Every structure is written in C-alpha cells, then in structure tokens.
Amino acid sequence: MIFPQPVTWEICILAGGLSRRMGRDKARLKLGSRTMLGQIRRQAISLGWPVRVIRRDAVLRCGPLGGVLTALKTTRTAAVLFLACDMPWITPA
C-alpha cells in the first residue's frame, strides 16, 4: 500500500466489554504493581505513538468489533494498531 504522505499512527487499547466470563473488569486486574491495562499502556507508550483506551463502544454488545468500530470512527490518523487490555505480556518488539 502506498500512502501519498507520511502515515500517522495511533494505538488503541480495547478495554470495554461486560467481563461476563471473568466476573469483574479484567482491565483492572493487578499484575504485580500494575493493572493489566496499565501494563499494556506502558508498553504501548514506549513506542512513541499516541495511545487511546477504548472503554465505551459505539455499538453495544458487539464484542471487540464494537471497540474497533468506535476507534475507526473517531480516529484522526491514517492507521491504527489495536491491542487488547488482556495482552499484558506484549512487548514493543
């Protein structure tokens, strides 16, 4: 894909959902001194791109696709990298 201008990126961390299987908000579960969301946010910020957390979906009860749609409808960038809040061991590499 060829872009006519430099590509602007942002990272969107999906942290919405009903937490039915977990029984509580998984983004707030502690892993050591940080929450799962805090851990992944820290890794995302280290890349130097803007980071947004998507907690409320434009389309309710649609699962992760609701968060993806919400982010795409509201982004001002040409590209979005999506991460889930329950991927705490992801690294910038």
N, C-alpha and C positions, 0 to 999 in steps of 0.2 A: 504494500500500500504506500503510495507516495502522497505526502502532505505538502501543500504549497508553502507553508510557513512552519516554523518550529512547533513541535507538538507540545502542548501544555498538558500536564498530568495532574491527577489528584488521586488520593487513596481514600476509598470509602469502606469503613468497617461496618458490617451488618451486625447490629446488636438489638434488633427488635424481636418480636415473636412472643408467644404465650408461655413458653417454658413448661409445656404440659408434661413432657417426659421427665424433665429434671425436677419439677415441682417448685422451683424458685428461679429467679433471674440468674442464668448462667454467667452473664457478663460480670456479675458481682461476686462470683465465687473466688475465694482467695487462693492464690498460689504463692506461698511464702509471704512476702510483704506486699505484694501487688494483687489486684484483681486480674481475672483473665483478660478483661478489656484493657486494663492498664498495661499489662504485659505486651499485648499486641500493638497497642497505640504507641508504646515506647519504641518498638522495633520499626513501625511504620514511619514515625517522625524522623528516625535516624537516616532515612533515605533523602530527606530534604524536600519532599513534595508536600503540598497541602494535604492535611488529613481531616476527614469528616467522619463522624459517627452517625449512622442512620439508625435511629431508635423507633421512629414512628413512620409507618408505611402509608403511602398514598392510597393503597388498596389493602383493606384489612383482610386478615385471614387468608393471605395468599402465599404465606411462607417466604422463603428467601427472595423469590421473584418479586414480591411486593417491595422489598428493600432495594432491589436492583432497579426496578422501575422508578421508584422515588428518587434515587440518586441520579439516574439518567435524565429525568425530567428537570432536576434542579441544578445540574452541573453547569459550570461556565467554562469547562475545559474540553479539549478535543478527545481526551482519553481518560478512562477511569480504571484503576486497579481495584478489584473487590477482594476484601478479606472478611472472614467470619470471626466474630468475637470468641468463638470456641476453638481457635487455632493458636494457642498461646506459645507454642514452641517454634513457630515460623521465624526465620531469620532473614535479614536483608539479602544474604547470598542466595 
